[in-house]
Amino acid sequence: MGWDWPSEPLVRQSLGMETPSLALVVPAFNEAERLRQTLPTMLTYLQTHRPTSELLVVDDGSTDETARVAEAIFAKHQGVAARLLRSPRNRGKGHAVRQGLLASNALIALFSDADLSTPLSELPRIVGPIETGDYDIVFGSRALNRKLIGQRQPWQREQGGRVFNGLVRLTTGLPYSDTQCGFKAFRMEAARPIIERAQSDGFGFDVELLFLAQKAGLRLLERAVRWDHNGGSKVHLVHDSLRMLREVMGLRARLARDFA
């Protein structure tokens, strides 16, 4: 698959832990500065609240020190199983997320953006309904309760997100208010086949996964979560909005053929 596993595996398993109960997957492209701040927070949270979990950072062909920063922080936090996956070239967030999800044998996997815009204190709200057996995929939403948004996005970006979500509803029939929030959890036994089937490497991958999951009859739940805008987003308002729209339109055409 073109992925470079480190020659010295950055894997530390808790004693007796064979199958992690939860995998936290973090896609990262040139995220060295963010990870210096957020990786210790992730590891501390997991060690305190989810000690049988593992953390996977997926370096998507970064040209900065993302990998070195992750390695150094992992070395200082020995209490949590941690892995670094590295791609020799940048493939896109969708590809990175899929590879991270599929690399783990955890019962439940959740991916989070590197900036922790949705804090890990929201993790129980997303993972809990899967652990109780009620749902197969649970995903965070900024739109269901906007009172939970602390630092808001710039007005243009927020309106662009609303327009994009409307187009997603129109083109795919998905009934959800926010498909793009980077905080989604999967019961892997049920979701692995649709993750393996997905093809979108770009920012439209969320839409594809939810569409495939709905078509497969999986149980989906959208839940309001706390969220704060962080500066330095890799998403360019105009360029990437147009690219996401093209991805969604292409996805609609491909899936229309597949499910005809």
SVG drawing of the C-alpha trace seen along z (x, -y; Angstrom):
<svg xmlns="http://www.w3.org/2000/svg" viewBox="-32 -36 47 47">
<polyline fill="none" stroke="black" stroke-width="0.4" points="0.0,0.0 3.1,-2.2 3.3,-2.8 6.7,-2.9 6.6,-1.2 9.5,-2.5 12.5,-0.1 12.4,-0.3 8.7,0.2 7.2,-2.6 4.8,-0.2 4.4,0.3 1.7,2.7 0.4,2.5 1.1,5.8 -1.3,8.5 -3.1,6.2 -3.6,8.1 -6.6,6.4 -6.9,2.6 -10.4,1.6 -10.0,-1.7 -7.8,-3.1 -7.3,-6.9 -6.2,-7.7 -4.7,-11.1 -3.9,-12.0 -1.1,-14.4 0.4,-16.4 3.0,-19.0 1.6,-19.0 4.9,-19.2 3.9,-22.4 0.4,-21.2 1.5,-17.8 4.0,-19.3 1.0,-20.8 -1.7,-18.1 0.1,-14.7 1.0,-14.9 -2.7,-15.8 -3.9,-12.8 -1.5,-10.4 -2.3,-11.7 -6.0,-11.4 -5.7,-7.8 -3.5,-6.7 -5.9,-8.2 -9.2,-7.3 -8.6,-4.6 -5.5,-2.7 -6.2,0.3 -6.3,-2.0 -3.7,-2.7 -2.7,-5.9 -1.9,-5.9 -0.4,-8.9 -0.5,-8.7 2.2,-10.9 0.8,-11.6 4.1,-12.4 5.0,-15.4 7.9,-17.6 8.4,-19.1 9.4,-17.3 6.0,-15.7 7.5,-12.2 10.4,-13.2 8.2,-15.2 5.8,-12.2 8.7,-9.8 10.2,-12.1 6.8,-12.5 6.1,-8.8 9.4,-8.1 8.5,-10.3 5.1,-8.7 5.6,-5.0 2.2,-4.2 0.1,-4.1 0.5,-1.9 1.5,-4.2 2.4,-3.8 3.6,-6.0 2.7,-5.1 4.5,-7.0 3.6,-7.5 6.5,-8.3 4.3,-10.9 1.3,-13.0 -1.9,-11.1 -4.6,-13.1 -6.5,-13.1 -8.9,-10.4 -6.2,-8.0 -4.4,-8.7 -7.5,-8.1 -8.4,-4.9 -4.9,-3.5 -4.9,-4.4 -8.3,-2.8 -7.4,0.4 -4.0,0.7 -5.5,1.3 -7.3,4.4 -9.1,2.4 -12.7,3.1 -13.6,-0.6 -11.6,-3.2 -12.0,-7.0 -10.2,-9.5 -9.5,-13.0 -7.9,-16.0 -4.5,-16.8 -5.5,-20.2 -8.1,-18.7 -10.8,-21.1 -13.1,-18.7 -11.6,-18.0 -11.1,-14.4 -13.5,-15.1 -16.2,-14.6 -14.9,-11.1 -17.4,-9.3 -20.3,-10.9 -19.1,-9.5 -17.7,-6.1 -20.4,-5.4 -23.3,-4.6 -21.0,-2.1 -19.9,-0.4 -23.5,0.1 -24.1,1.9 -26.7,-0.6 -24.8,-2.0 -22.0,-1.1 -20.8,-4.6 -21.1,-7.8 -19.9,-11.1 -19.5,-14.5 -21.5,-17.5 -21.0,-21.2 -24.4,-22.0 -26.8,-20.2 -26.1,-22.6 -24.1,-25.7 -24.1,-26.8 -21.4,-24.2 -19.1,-26.0 -16.5,-28.1 -14.2,-29.9 -16.2,-30.2 -14.8,-30.0 -14.5,-33.1 -17.9,-34.0 -17.0,-33.1 -15.7,-29.7 -18.7,-28.9 -21.1,-29.9 -19.1,-27.9 -19.5,-24.9 -23.2,-25.3 -23.4,-25.6 -21.2,-22.5 -23.4,-20.5 -26.5,-21.5 -24.9,-20.3 -24.0,-17.1 -27.6,-16.5 -28.8,-17.4 -26.3,-15.1 -26.2,-12.1 -29.4,-12.1 -27.6,-11.9 -29.8,-13.6 -27.0,-14.8 -26.3,-18.3 -22.5,-18.1 -20.6,-15.4 -17.1,-17.1 -16.4,-17.3 -13.2,-15.5 -14.4,-13.3 -15.9,-10.0 -15.9,-6.6 -16.5,-3.1 -17.3,0.3 -14.6,1.9 -16.2,5.3 -19.1,3.7 -17.3,0.8 -14.1,2.4 -15.7,3.6 -16.9,0.1 -13.6,-1.5 -11.8,1.0 -14.2,0.3 -13.9,-3.5 -11.7,-5.2 -11.8,-9.0 -8.4,-10.2 -9.3,-13.9 -11.6,-15.9 -14.7,-14.2 -13.8,-10.9 -16.2,-11.6 -19.2,-11.8 -18.2,-8.6 -17.8,-6.6 -21.2,-7.8 -22.9,-7.1 -21.4,-3.6 -22.3,-2.9 -25.9,-4.0 -26.2,-1.9 -24.8,1.1 -27.5,0.7 -25.2,-0.3 -26.6,-2.1 -25.4,-5.8 -25.7,-8.5 -24.9,-12.2 -24.2,-13.8 -23.5,-17.4 -20.0,-18.0 -18.0,-20.8 -15.8,-22.4 -13.4,-25.3 -11.9,-26.8 -8.1,-26.7 -6.1,-28.9 -3.7,-27.5 -6.3,-25.3 -4.9,-23.4 -8.3,-23.9 -8.3,-26.7 -11.8,-28.3 -12.2,-28.6 -9.8,-26.1 -10.7,-23.2 -14.4,-23.9 -14.4,-23.6 -12.3,-20.4 -14.6,-18.9 -17.6,-19.7 -15.9,-18.0 -15.2,-15.0 -18.8,-14.8 -20.2,-15.0 -17.7,-12.4 -18.6,-10.3 -22.3,-10.6 -21.7,-9.4 -19.5,-6.5 -21.9,-5.3 -24.9,-5.7 -23.2,-3.2 -22.2,-0.9 -25.7,-0.9 -27.8,-0.9"/>
</svg>
